[in-house]
Amino acid sequence: MLKDINLTLEPGATLGLIGINGSGKSTLLKVISRCMYQTAGRCEIHGRVGALLEVRGGINPTLSGRENI
């Protein structure tokens, strides 16, 4: 469950989420990318959003994060 999240990003900004298992990282990304809709509160998005969800498979450890993307 996500609670008390306030987030403002400028156009062209990049966001990375880091946290322990069950902290809501994937849930927040799914709400921001409109793959999932919240049941309370609001999420205002102006413009386009691209999100990488569930990137566990297909990662080459010899490449950088940018190269893997």
PDB file of N, H, CA, C and O in Angstrom:
ATOM      1  N   MET A   1       0.851  -1.168   0.000  1.00  0.00           N
ATOM      2  CA  MET A   1       0.000   0.000   0.000  1.00  0.00           C
ATOM      3  C   MET A   1       0.903   1.240   0.000  1.00  0.00           C
ATOM      4  O   MET A   1       1.850   1.335   0.781  1.00  0.00           O
ATOM      5  N   LEU A   2       0.597   2.164  -0.873  1.00  0.00           N
ATOM      6  H   LEU A   2      -0.172   2.087  -1.508  1.00  0.00           H
ATOM      7  CA  LEU A   2       1.346   3.422  -0.942  1.00  0.00           C
ATOM      8  C   LEU A   2       0.624   4.476  -0.116  1.00  0.00           C
ATOM      9  O   LEU A   2      -0.597   4.608  -0.200  1.00  0.00           O
ATOM     10  N   LYS A   3       1.370   5.218   0.673  1.00  0.00           N
ATOM     11  H   LYS A   3       2.362   5.111   0.741  1.00  0.00           H
ATOM     12  CA  LYS A   3       0.781   6.281   1.489  1.00  0.00           C
ATOM     13  C   LYS A   3       1.689   7.497   1.466  1.00  0.00           C
ATOM     14  O   LYS A   3       2.915   7.378   1.451  1.00  0.00           O
ATOM     15  N   ASP A   4       1.073   8.656   1.465  1.00  0.00           N
ATOM     16  H   ASP A   4       0.078   8.752   1.477  1.00  0.00           H
ATOM     17  CA  ASP A   4       1.783   9.930   1.610  1.00  0.00           C
ATOM     18  C   ASP A   4       2.942  10.102   0.618  1.00  0.00           C
ATOM     19  O   ASP A   4       4.063  10.433   1.006  1.00  0.00           O
ATOM     20  N   ILE A   5       2.653   9.874  -0.653  1.00  0.00           N
ATOM     21  H   ILE A   5       1.743   9.606  -0.968  1.00  0.00           H
ATOM     22  CA  ILE A   5       3.659  10.054  -1.703  1.00  0.00           C
ATOM     23  C   ILE A   5       3.381  11.376  -2.405  1.00  0.00           C
ATOM     24  O   ILE A   5       2.275  11.589  -2.903  1.00  0.00           O
ATOM     25  N   ASN A   6       4.352  12.253  -2.450  1.00  0.00           N
ATOM     26  H   ASN A   6       5.250  12.081  -2.045  1.00  0.00           H
ATOM     27  CA  ASN A   6       4.282  13.499  -3.200  1.00  0.00           C
ATOM     28  C   ASN A   6       5.496  13.536  -4.104  1.00  0.00           C
ATOM     29  O   ASN A   6       6.628  13.404  -3.639  1.00  0.00           O
ATOM     30  N   LEU A   7       5.264  13.716  -5.397  1.00  0.00           N
ATOM     31  H   LEU A   7       4.345  13.824  -5.775  1.00  0.00           H
ATOM     32  CA  LEU A   7       6.356  13.633  -6.351  1.00  0.00           C
ATOM     33  C   LEU A   7       6.107  14.609  -7.487  1.00  0.00           C
ATOM     34  O   LEU A   7       5.030  14.610  -8.084  1.00  0.00           O
ATOM     35  N   THR A   8       7.095  15.438  -7.787  1.00  0.00           N
ATOM     36  H   THR A   8       7.969  15.437  -7.302  1.00  0.00           H
ATOM     37  CA  THR A   8       7.024  16.357  -8.915  1.00  0.00           C
ATOM     38  C   THR A   8       8.312  16.222  -9.705  1.00  0.00           C
ATOM     39  O   THR A   8       9.406  16.339  -9.153  1.00  0.00           O
ATOM     40  N   LEU A   9       8.176  15.975 -10.999  1.00  0.00           N
ATOM     41  H   LEU A   9       7.287  15.880 -11.447  1.00  0.00           H
ATOM     42  CA  LEU A   9       9.339  15.840 -11.875  1.00  0.00           C
ATOM     43  C   LEU A   9       9.243  16.842 -13.008  1.00  0.00           C
ATOM     44  O   LEU A   9       8.156  17.121 -13.513  1.00  0.00           O
ATOM     45  N   GLU A  10      10.371  17.376 -13.402  1.00  0.00           N
ATOM     46  H   GLU A  10      11.255  17.149 -12.992  1.00  0.00           H
ATOM     47  CA  GLU A  10      10.432  18.292 -14.535  1.00  0.00           C
ATOM     48  C   GLU A  10      10.445  17.493 -15.835  1.00  0.00           C
ATOM     49  O   GLU A  10      10.852  16.331 -15.831  1.00  0.00           O
ATOM     50  N   PRO A  11      10.009  18.085 -16.945  1.00  0.00           N
ATOM     51  CA  PRO A  11      10.047  17.387 -18.239  1.00  0.00           C
ATOM     52  C   PRO A  11      11.463  16.904 -18.551  1.00  0.00           C
ATOM     53  O   PRO A  11      12.435  17.638 -18.374  1.00  0.00           O
ATOM     54  N   GLY A  12      11.563  15.668 -19.014  1.00  0.00           N
ATOM     55  H   GLY A  12      10.773  15.071 -19.158  1.00  0.00           H
ATOM     56  CA  GLY A  12      12.852  15.079 -19.349  1.00  0.00           C
ATOM     57  C   GLY A  12      13.590  14.464 -18.185  1.00  0.00           C
ATOM     58  O   GLY A  12      14.678  13.917 -18.365  1.00  0.00           O
ATOM     59  N   ALA A  13      13.018  14.540 -16.983  1.00  0.00           N
ATOM     60  H   ALA A  13      12.134  14.984 -16.837  1.00  0.00           H
ATOM     61  CA  ALA A  13      13.679  14.001 -15.791  1.00  0.00           C
ATOM     62  C   ALA A  13      13.621  12.478 -15.788  1.00  0.00           C
ATOM     63  O   ALA A  13      12.753  11.875 -16.420  1.00  0.00           O
ATOM     64  N   THR A  14      14.547  11.872 -15.076  1.00  0.00           N
ATOM     65  H   THR A  14      15.252  12.361 -14.563  1.00  0.00           H
ATOM     66  CA  THR A  14      14.603  10.426 -14.919  1.00  0.00           C
ATOM     67  C   THR A  14      14.423  10.101 -13.447  1.00  0.00           C
ATOM     68  O   THR A  14      14.972  10.784 -12.582  1.00  0.00           O
ATOM     69  N   LEU A  15      13.652   9.058 -13.163  1.00  0.00           N
ATOM     70  H   LEU A  15      13.206   8.504 -13.866  1.00  0.00           H
ATOM     71  CA  LEU A  15      13.379   8.653 -11.791  1.00  0.00           C
ATOM     72  C   LEU A  15      13.742   7.190 -11.621  1.00  0.00           C
ATOM     73  O   LEU A  15      13.355   6.355 -12.438  1.00  0.00           O
ATOM     74  N   GLY A  16      14.468   6.879 -10.586  1.00  0.00           N
ATOM     75  H   GLY A  16      14.782   7.558  -9.923  1.00  0.00           H
ATOM     76  CA  GLY A  16      14.765   5.500 -10.224  1.00  0.00           C
ATOM     77  C   GLY A  16      14.241   5.244  -8.826  1.00  0.00           C
ATOM     78  O   GLY A  16      14.392   6.088  -7.943  1.00  0.00           O
ATOM     79  N   LEU A  17      13.627   4.093  -8.615  1.00  0.00           N
ATOM     80  H   LEU A  17      13.504   3.407  -9.332  1.00  0.00           H
ATOM     81  CA  LEU A  17      13.080   3.749  -7.302  1.00  0.00           C
ATOM     82  C   LEU A  17      13.880   2.603  -6.704  1.00  0.00           C
ATOM     83  O   LEU A  17      14.086   1.572  -7.345  1.00  0.00           O
ATOM     84  N   ILE A  18      14.319   2.793  -5.489  1.00  0.00           N
ATOM     85  H   ILE A  18      14.151   3.630  -4.969  1.00  0.00           H
ATOM     86  CA  ILE A  18      15.087   1.773  -4.776  1.00  0.00           C
ATOM     87  C   ILE A  18      14.426   1.556  -3.427  1.00  0.00           C
ATOM     88  O   ILE A  18      14.066   2.516  -2.745  1.00  0.00           O
ATOM     89  N   GLY A  19      14.267   0.309  -3.043  1.00  0.00           N
ATOM     90  H   GLY A  19      14.560  -0.471  -3.597  1.00  0.00           H
ATOM     91  CA  GLY A  19      13.679   0.015  -1.739  1.00  0.00           C
ATOM     92  C   GLY A  19      13.627  -1.478  -1.499  1.00  0.00           C
ATOM     93  O   GLY A  19      13.931  -2.274  -2.387  1.00  0.00           O
ATOM     94  N   ILE A  20      13.243  -1.848  -0.302  1.00  0.00           N
ATOM     95  H   ILE A  20      12.996  -1.202   0.420  1.00  0.00           H
ATOM     96  CA  ILE A  20      13.152  -3.261   0.063  1.00  0.00           C
ATOM     97  C   ILE A  20      11.941  -3.893  -0.616  1.00  0.00           C
ATOM     98  O   ILE A  20      11.048  -3.193  -1.094  1.00  0.00           O
ATOM     99  N   ASN A  21      11.922  -5.217  -0.651  1.00  0.00           N
ATOM    100  H   ASN A  21      12.647  -5.785  -0.263  1.00  0.00           H
ATOM    101  CA  ASN A  21      10.786  -5.933  -1.227  1.00  0.00           C
ATOM    102  C   ASN A  21       9.507  -5.551  -0.489  1.00  0.00           C
ATOM    103  O   ASN A  21       9.482  -5.481   0.740  1.00  0.00           O
ATOM    104  N   GLY A  22       8.454  -5.308  -1.249  1.00  0.00           N
ATOM    105  H   GLY A  22       8.474  -5.366  -2.248  1.00  0.00           H
ATOM    106  CA  GLY A  22       7.167  -4.978  -0.659  1.00  0.00           C
ATOM    107  C   GLY A  22       6.992  -3.519  -0.309  1.00  0.00           C
ATOM    108  O   GLY A  22       5.996  -3.156   0.317  1.00  0.00           O
ATOM    109  N   SER A  23       7.930  -2.670  -0.694  1.00  0.00           N
ATOM    110  H   SER A  23       8.739  -2.965  -1.202  1.00  0.00           H
ATOM    111  CA  SER A  23       7.827  -1.253  -0.333  1.00  0.00           C
ATOM    112  C   SER A  23       6.957  -0.450  -1.291  1.00  0.00           C
ATOM    113  O   SER A  23       6.652   0.710  -1.014  1.00  0.00           O
ATOM    114  N   GLY A  24       6.546  -1.044  -2.420  1.00  0.00           N
ATOM    115  H   GLY A  24       6.793  -1.986  -2.646  1.00  0.00           H
ATOM    116  CA  GLY A  24       5.629  -0.354  -3.330  1.00  0.00           C
ATOM    117  C   GLY A  24       6.269   0.230  -4.572  1.00  0.00           C
ATOM    118  O   GLY A  24       5.641   1.035  -5.261  1.00  0.00           O
ATOM    119  N   LYS A  25       7.495  -0.149  -4.878  1.00  0.00           N
ATOM    120  H   LYS A  25       8.005  -0.802  -4.318  1.00  0.00           H
ATOM    121  CA  LYS A  25       8.192   0.397  -6.052  1.00  0.00           C
ATOM    122  C   LYS A  25       7.438   0.086  -7.336  1.00  0.00           C
ATOM    123  O   LYS A  25       7.137   0.992  -8.114  1.00  0.00           O
ATOM    124  N   SER A  26       7.133  -1.180  -7.564  1.00  0.00           N
ATOM    125  H   SER A  26       7.378  -1.916  -6.932  1.00  0.00           H
ATOM    126  CA  SER A  26       6.433  -1.578  -8.792  1.00  0.00           C
ATOM    127  C   SER A  26       5.029  -0.995  -8.828  1.00  0.00           C
ATOM    128  O   SER A  26       4.557  -0.586  -9.889  1.00  0.00           O
ATOM    129  N   THR A  27       4.364  -0.952  -7.698  1.00  0.00           N
ATOM    130  H   THR A  27       4.748  -1.284  -6.836  1.00  0.00           H
ATOM    131  CA  THR A  27       3.020  -0.382  -7.640  1.00  0.00           C
ATOM    132  C   THR A  27       3.042   1.083  -8.043  1.00  0.00           C
ATOM    133  O   THR A  27       2.201   1.519  -8.829  1.00  0.00           O
ATOM    134  N   LEU A  28       3.989   1.848  -7.518  1.00  0.00           N
ATOM    135  H   LEU A  28       4.672   1.494  -6.879  1.00  0.00           H
ATOM    136  CA  LEU A  28       4.098   3.258  -7.870  1.00  0.00           C
ATOM    137  C   LEU A  28       4.378   3.431  -9.356  1.00  0.00           C
ATOM    138  O   LEU A  28       3.758   4.277 -10.001  1.00  0.00           O
ATOM    139  N   LEU A  29       5.299   2.648  -9.914  1.00  0.00           N
ATOM    140  H   LEU A  29       5.802   1.961  -9.391  1.00  0.00           H
ATOM    141  CA  LEU A  29       5.587   2.741 -11.344  1.00  0.00           C
ATOM    142  C   LEU A  29       4.377   2.382 -12.193  1.00  0.00           C
ATOM    143  O   LEU A  29       4.135   3.005 -13.226  1.00  0.00           O
ATOM    144  N   LYS A  30       3.615   1.377 -11.760  1.00  0.00           N
ATOM    145  H   LYS A  30       3.812   0.871 -10.921  1.00  0.00           H
ATOM    146  CA  LYS A  30       2.419   0.985 -12.506  1.00  0.00           C
ATOM    147  C   LYS A  30       1.365   2.086 -12.473  1.00  0.00           C
ATOM    148  O   LYS A  30       0.689   2.314 -13.476  1.00  0.00           O
ATOM    149  N   VAL A  31       1.213   2.766 -11.354  1.00  0.00           N
ATOM    150  H   VAL A  31       1.762   2.581 -10.539  1.00  0.00           H
ATOM    151  CA  VAL A  31       0.255   3.874 -11.261  1.00  0.00           C
ATOM    152  C   VAL A  31       0.721   5.040 -12.131  1.00  0.00           C
ATOM    153  O   VAL A  31      -0.077   5.620 -12.868  1.00  0.00           O
ATOM    154  N   ILE A  32       2.005   5.386 -12.052  1.00  0.00           N
ATOM    155  H   ILE A  32       2.653   4.915 -11.454  1.00  0.00           H
ATOM    156  CA  ILE A  32       2.535   6.494 -12.836  1.00  0.00           C
ATOM    157  C   ILE A  32       2.415   6.215 -14.334  1.00  0.00           C
ATOM    158  O   ILE A  32       2.100   7.119 -15.109  1.00  0.00           O
ATOM    159  N   SER A  33       2.666   4.967 -14.748  1.00  0.00           N
ATOM    160  H   SER A  33       2.922   4.233 -14.119  1.00  0.00           H
ATOM    161  CA  SER A  33       2.621   4.623 -16.168  1.00  0.00           C
ATOM    162  C   SER A  33       1.220   4.246 -16.641  1.00  0.00           C
ATOM    163  O   SER A  33       1.033   3.887 -17.804  1.00  0.00           O
ATOM    164  N   ARG A  34       0.256   4.325 -15.764  1.00  0.00           N
ATOM    165  H   ARG A  34       0.409   4.617 -14.820  1.00  0.00           H
ATOM    166  CA  ARG A  34      -1.152   4.042 -16.063  1.00  0.00           C
ATOM    167  C   ARG A  34      -1.406   2.584 -16.439  1.00  0.00           C
ATOM    168  O   ARG A  34      -2.357   2.284 -17.162  1.00  0.00           O
ATOM    169  N   CYS A  35      -0.561   1.681 -15.953  1.00  0.00           N
ATOM    170  H   CYS A  35       0.212   1.925 -15.366  1.00  0.00           H
ATOM    171  CA  CYS A  35      -0.810   0.248 -16.122  1.00  0.00           C
ATOM    172  C   CYS A  35      -1.788  -0.227 -15.050  1.00  0.00           C
ATOM    173  O   CYS A  35      -2.405  -1.284 -15.179  1.00  0.00           O
ATOM    174  N   MET A  36      -1.917   0.564 -14.002  1.00  0.00           N
ATOM    175  H   MET A  36      -1.416   1.423 -13.898  1.00  0.00           H
ATOM    176  CA  MET A  36      -2.765   0.237 -12.856  1.00  0.00           C
ATOM    177  C   MET A  36      -3.334   1.553 -12.325  1.00  0.00           C
ATOM    178  O   MET A  36      -2.653   2.578 -12.352  1.00  0.00           O
ATOM    179  N   TYR A  37      -4.550   1.529 -11.853  1.00  0.00           N
ATOM    180  H   TYR A  37      -5.103   0.696 -11.831  1.00  0.00           H
ATOM    181  CA  TYR A  37      -5.161   2.746 -11.330  1.00  0.00           C
ATOM    182  C   TYR A  37      -5.319   2.648  -9.825  1.00  0.00           C
ATOM    183  O   TYR A  37      -5.659   1.591  -9.292  1.00  0.00           O
ATOM    184  N   GLN A  38      -5.071   3.751  -9.149  1.00  0.00           N
ATOM    185  H   GLN A  38      -4.795   4.609  -9.582  1.00  0.00           H
ATOM    186  CA  GLN A  38      -5.157   3.771  -7.696  1.00  0.00           C
ATOM    187  C   GLN A  38      -6.618   3.752  -7.258  1.00  0.00           C
ATOM    188  O   GLN A  38      -7.510   4.148  -8.009  1.00  0.00           O
ATOM    189  N   THR A  39      -6.847   3.287  -6.038  1.00  0.00           N
ATOM    190  H   THR A  39      -6.123   2.965  -5.428  1.00  0.00           H
ATOM    191  CA  THR A  39      -8.205   3.227  -5.488  1.00  0.00           C
ATOM    192  C   THR A  39      -8.508   4.433  -4.611  1.00  0.00           C
ATOM    193  O   THR A  39      -9.660   4.653  -4.238  1.00  0.00           O
ATOM    194  N   ALA A  40      -7.494   5.211  -4.281  1.00  0.00           N
ATOM    195  H   ALA A  40      -6.558   5.033  -4.584  1.00  0.00           H
ATOM    196  CA  ALA A  40      -7.682   6.422  -3.477  1.00  0.00           C
ATOM    197  C   ALA A  40      -6.632   7.437  -3.888  1.00  0.00           C
ATOM    198  O   ALA A  40      -5.616   7.081  -4.485  1.00  0.00           O
ATOM    199  N   GLY A  41      -6.870   8.674  -3.576  1.00  0.00           N
ATOM    200  H   GLY A  41      -7.695   8.963  -3.091  1.00  0.00           H
ATOM    201  CA  GLY A  41      -5.911   9.721  -3.912  1.00  0.00           C
ATOM    202  C   GLY A  41      -5.980  10.089  -5.373  1.00  0.00           C
ATOM    203  O   GLY A  41      -6.959   9.780  -6.052  1.00  0.00           O
ATOM    204  N   ARG A  42      -4.945  10.747  -5.862  1.00  0.00           N
ATOM    205  H   ARG A  42      -4.150  10.998  -5.310  1.00  0.00           H
ATOM    206  CA  ARG A  42      -4.939  11.140  -7.269  1.00  0.00           C
ATOM    207  C   ARG A  42      -3.530  11.090  -7.823  1.00  0.00           C
ATOM    208  O   ARG A  42      -2.544  11.197  -7.094  1.00  0.00           O
ATOM    209  N   CYS A  43      -3.467  10.927  -9.117  1.00  0.00           N
ATOM    210  H   CYS A  43      -4.268  10.840  -9.709  1.00  0.00           H
ATOM    211  CA  CYS A  43      -2.197  10.898  -9.829  1.00  0.00           C
ATOM    212  C   CYS A  43      -2.383  11.771 -11.068  1.00  0.00           C
ATOM    213  O   CYS A  43      -3.113  11.404 -11.989  1.00  0.00           O
ATOM    214  N   GLU A  44      -1.727  12.914 -11.087  1.00  0.00           N
ATOM    215  H   GLU A  44      -1.134  13.213 -10.339  1.00  0.00           H
ATOM    216  CA  GLU A  44      -1.827  13.835 -12.218  1.00  0.00           C
ATOM    217  C   GLU A  44      -0.602  13.683 -13.094  1.00  0.00           C
ATOM    218  O   GLU A  44       0.528  13.821 -12.626  1.00  0.00           O
ATOM    219  N   ILE A  45      -0.827  13.399 -14.362  1.00  0.00           N
ATOM    220  H   ILE A  45      -1.745  13.287 -14.743  1.00  0.00           H
ATOM    221  CA  ILE A  45       0.269  13.224 -15.305  1.00  0.00           C
ATOM    222  C   ILE A  45       0.016  14.139 -16.487  1.00  0.00           C
ATOM    223  O   ILE A  45      -1.060  14.120 -17.085  1.00  0.00           O
ATOM    224  N   HIS A  46       1.010  14.933 -16.815  1.00  0.00           N
ATOM    225  H   HIS A  46       1.884  14.948 -16.329  1.00  0.00           H
ATOM    226  CA  HIS A  46       0.930  15.830 -17.958  1.00  0.00           C
ATOM    227  C   HIS A  46       2.042  15.431 -18.921  1.00  0.00           C
ATOM    228  O   HIS A  46       3.221  15.543 -18.584  1.00  0.00           O
ATOM    229  N   GLY A  47       1.687  14.972 -20.098  1.00  0.00           N
ATOM    230  H   GLY A  47       0.730  14.880 -20.372  1.00  0.00           H
ATOM    231  CA  GLY A  47       2.691  14.536 -21.069  1.00  0.00           C
ATOM    232  C   GLY A  47       2.792  13.029 -21.127  1.00  0.00           C
ATOM    233  O   GLY A  47       1.862  12.314 -20.755  1.00  0.00           O
ATOM    234  N   ARG A  48       3.930  12.556 -21.598  1.00  0.00           N
ATOM    235  H   ARG A  48       4.685  13.137 -21.900  1.00  0.00           H
ATOM    236  CA  ARG A  48       4.148  11.120 -21.789  1.00  0.00           C
ATOM    237  C   ARG A  48       5.043  10.558 -20.692  1.00  0.00           C
ATOM    238  O   ARG A  48       5.915  11.240 -20.154  1.00  0.00           O
ATOM    239  N   VAL A  49       4.794   9.292 -20.382  1.00  0.00           N
ATOM    240  H   VAL A  49       4.086   8.738 -20.819  1.00  0.00           H
ATOM    241  CA  VAL A  49       5.585   8.596 -19.366  1.00  0.00           C
ATOM    242  C   VAL A  49       5.992   7.248 -19.935  1.00  0.00           C
ATOM    243  O   VAL A  49       5.174   6.551 -20.535  1.00  0.00           O
ATOM    244  N   GLY A  50       7.240   6.884 -19.752  1.00  0.00           N
ATOM    245  H   GLY A  50       7.905   7.450 -19.264  1.00  0.00           H
ATOM    246  CA  GLY A  50       7.721   5.555 -20.118  1.00  0.00           C
ATOM    247  C   GLY A  50       8.303   4.908 -18.883  1.00  0.00           C
ATOM    248  O   GLY A  50       9.090   5.528 -18.168  1.00  0.00           O
ATOM    249  N   ALA A  51       7.925   3.665 -18.622  1.00  0.00           N
ATOM    250  H   ALA A  51       7.286   3.161 -19.203  1.00  0.00           H
ATOM    251  CA  ALA A  51       8.406   2.986 -17.415  1.00  0.00           C
ATOM    252  C   ALA A  51       8.939   1.604 -17.769  1.00  0.00           C
ATOM    253  O   ALA A  51       8.376   0.906 -18.613  1.00  0.00           O
ATOM    254  N   LEU A  52      10.011   1.224 -17.126  1.00  0.00           N
ATOM    255  H   LEU A  52      10.468   1.791 -16.441  1.00  0.00           H
ATOM    256  CA  LEU A  52      10.537  -0.129 -17.237  1.00  0.00           C
ATOM    257  C   LEU A  52      10.071  -0.893 -16.009  1.00  0.00           C
ATOM    258  O   LEU A  52      10.516  -0.633 -14.891  1.00  0.00           O
ATOM    259  N   LEU A  53       9.176  -1.830 -16.233  1.00  0.00           N
ATOM    260  H   LEU A  53       8.815  -2.041 -17.141  1.00  0.00           H
ATOM    261  CA  LEU A  53       8.644  -2.632 -15.133  1.00  0.00           C
ATOM    262  C   LEU A  53       9.158  -4.060 -15.248  1.00  0.00           C
ATOM    263  O   LEU A  53       9.307  -4.589 -16.350  1.00  0.00           O
ATOM    264  N   GLU A  54       9.423  -4.669 -14.123  1.00  0.00           N
ATOM    265  H   GLU A  54       9.302  -4.239 -13.228  1.00  0.00           H
ATOM    266  CA  GLU A  54       9.824  -6.070 -14.090  1.00  0.00           C
ATOM    267  C   GLU A  54      11.015  -6.335 -14.995  1.00  0.00           C
ATOM    268  O   GLU A  54      10.919  -7.127 -15.932  1.00  0.00           O
ATOM    269  N   VAL A  55      12.120  -5.690 -14.728  1.00  0.00           N
ATOM    270  H   VAL A  55      12.199  -5.047 -13.966  1.00  0.00           H
ATOM    271  CA  VAL A  55      13.309  -5.848 -15.564  1.00  0.00           C
ATOM    272  C   VAL A  55      14.262  -6.910 -15.018  1.00  0.00           C
ATOM    273  O   VAL A  55      15.479  -6.780 -15.148  1.00  0.00           O
ATOM    274  N   ARG A  56      13.721  -7.939 -14.419  1.00  0.00           N
ATOM    275  H   ARG A  56      12.733  -8.045 -14.313  1.00  0.00           H
ATOM    276  CA  ARG A  56      14.564  -8.985 -13.835  1.00  0.00           C
ATOM    277  C   ARG A  56      15.235  -9.831 -14.900  1.00  0.00           C
ATOM    278  O   ARG A  56      16.418 -10.149 -14.781  1.00  0.00           O
ATOM    279  N   GLY A  57      14.499 -10.201 -15.943  1.00  0.00           N
ATOM    280  H   GLY A  57      13.538  -9.942 -16.040  1.00  0.00           H
ATOM    281  CA  GLY A  57      15.037 -11.079 -16.979  1.00  0.00           C
ATOM    282  C   GLY A  57      15.695 -10.293 -18.097  1.00  0.00           C
ATOM    283  O   GLY A  57      15.327  -9.150 -18.367  1.00  0.00           O
ATOM    284  N   GLY A  58      16.661 -10.906 -18.736  1.00  0.00           N
ATOM    285  H   GLY A  58      16.961 -11.834 -18.517  1.00  0.00           H
ATOM    286  CA  GLY A  58      17.295 -10.288 -19.884  1.00  0.00           C
ATOM    287  C   GLY A  58      18.359  -9.266 -19.556  1.00  0.00           C
ATOM    288  O   GLY A  58      18.793  -8.528 -20.441  1.00  0.00           O
ATOM    289  N   ILE A  59      18.789  -9.202 -18.314  1.00  0.00           N
ATOM    290  H   ILE A  59      18.436  -9.802 -17.595  1.00  0.00           H
ATOM    291  CA  ILE A  59      19.828  -8.247 -17.917  1.00  0.00           C
ATOM    292  C   ILE A  59      21.199  -8.903 -18.113  1.00  0.00           C
ATOM    293  O   ILE A  59      21.447 -10.004 -17.623  1.00  0.00           O
ATOM    294  N   ASN A  60      22.070  -8.218 -18.828  1.00  0.00           N
ATOM    295  H   ASN A  60      21.869  -7.323 -19.227  1.00  0.00           H
ATOM    296  CA  ASN A  60      23.433  -8.697 -19.030  1.00  0.00           C
ATOM    297  C   ASN A  60      24.330  -8.015 -17.996  1.00  0.00           C
ATOM    298  O   ASN A  60      24.509  -6.799 -18.057  1.00  0.00           O
ATOM    299  N   PRO A  61      24.892  -8.759 -17.056  1.00  0.00           N
ATOM    300  CA  PRO A  61      25.683  -8.143 -15.973  1.00  0.00           C
ATOM    301  C   PRO A  61      26.969  -7.470 -16.447  1.00  0.00           C
ATOM    302  O   PRO A  61      27.555  -6.680 -15.708  1.00  0.00           O
ATOM    303  N   THR A  62      27.415  -7.769 -17.665  1.00  0.00           N
ATOM    304  H   THR A  62      26.938  -8.411 -18.266  1.00  0.00           H
ATOM    305  CA  THR A  62      28.640  -7.143 -18.162  1.00  0.00           C
ATOM    306  C   THR A  62      28.381  -5.778 -18.784  1.00  0.00           C
ATOM    307  O   THR A  62      29.329  -5.059 -19.100  1.00  0.00           O
ATOM    308  N   LEU A  63      27.111  -5.407 -18.969  1.00  0.00           N
ATOM    309  H   LEU A  63      26.341  -5.991 -18.713  1.00  0.00           H
ATOM    310  CA  LEU A  63      26.761  -4.111 -19.544  1.00  0.00           C
ATOM    311  C   LEU A  63      26.319  -3.143 -18.461  1.00  0.00           C
ATOM    312  O   LEU A  63      25.915  -3.552 -17.373  1.00  0.00           O
ATOM    313  N   SER A  64      26.399  -1.857 -18.769  1.00  0.00           N
ATOM    314  H   SER A  64      26.727  -1.524 -19.653  1.00  0.00           H
ATOM    315  CA  SER A  64      25.928  -0.843 -17.820  1.00  0.00           C
ATOM    316  C   SER A  64      24.397  -0.835 -17.828  1.00  0.00           C
ATOM    317  O   SER A  64      23.772  -1.465 -18.682  1.00  0.00           O
ATOM    318  N   GLY A  65      23.808  -0.128 -16.888  1.00  0.00           N
ATOM    319  H   GLY A  65      24.316   0.384 -16.195  1.00  0.00           H
ATOM    320  CA  GLY A  65      22.348   0.002 -16.848  1.00  0.00           C
ATOM    321  C   GLY A  65      21.808   0.610 -18.124  1.00  0.00           C
ATOM    322  O   GLY A  65      20.816   0.128 -18.671  1.00  0.00           O
ATOM    323  N   ARG A  66      22.449   1.667 -18.607  1.00  0.00           N
ATOM    324  H   ARG A  66      23.255   2.059 -18.163  1.00  0.00           H
ATOM    325  CA  ARG A  66      22.019   2.325 -19.844  1.00  0.00           C
ATOM    326  C   ARG A  66      22.111   1.382 -21.039  1.00  0.00           C
ATOM    327  O   ARG A  66      21.212   1.355 -21.879  1.00  0.00           O
ATOM    328  N   GLU A  67      23.200   0.602 -21.121  1.00  0.00           N
ATOM    329  H   GLU A  67      23.931   0.623 -20.438  1.00  0.00           H
ATOM    330  CA  GLU A  67      23.368  -0.330 -22.225  1.00  0.00           C
ATOM    331  C   GLU A  67      22.335  -1.450 -22.184  1.00  0.00           C
ATOM    332  O   GLU A  67      21.878  -1.901 -23.235  1.00  0.00           O
ATOM    333  N   ASN A  68      21.961  -1.904 -21.001  1.00  0.00           N
ATOM    334  H   ASN A  68      22.332  -1.538 -20.148  1.00  0.00           H
ATOM    335  CA  ASN A  68      20.935  -2.948 -20.884  1.00  0.00           C
ATOM    336  C   ASN A  68      19.578  -2.432 -21.337  1.00  0.00           C
ATOM    337  O   ASN A  68      18.783  -3.187 -21.896  1.00  0.00           O
ATOM    338  N   ILE A  69      19.307  -1.162 -21.104  1.00  0.00           N
ATOM    339  H   ILE A  69      19.953  -0.548 -20.649  1.00  0.00           H
ATOM    340  CA  ILE A  69      18.025  -0.608 -21.526  1.00  0.00           C
ATOM    341  C   ILE A  69      17.966  -0.568 -23.028  1.00  0.00           C
ATOM    342  O   ILE A  69      16.963  -0.132 -23.595  1.00  0.00           O
TER     343      ILE A  69
END
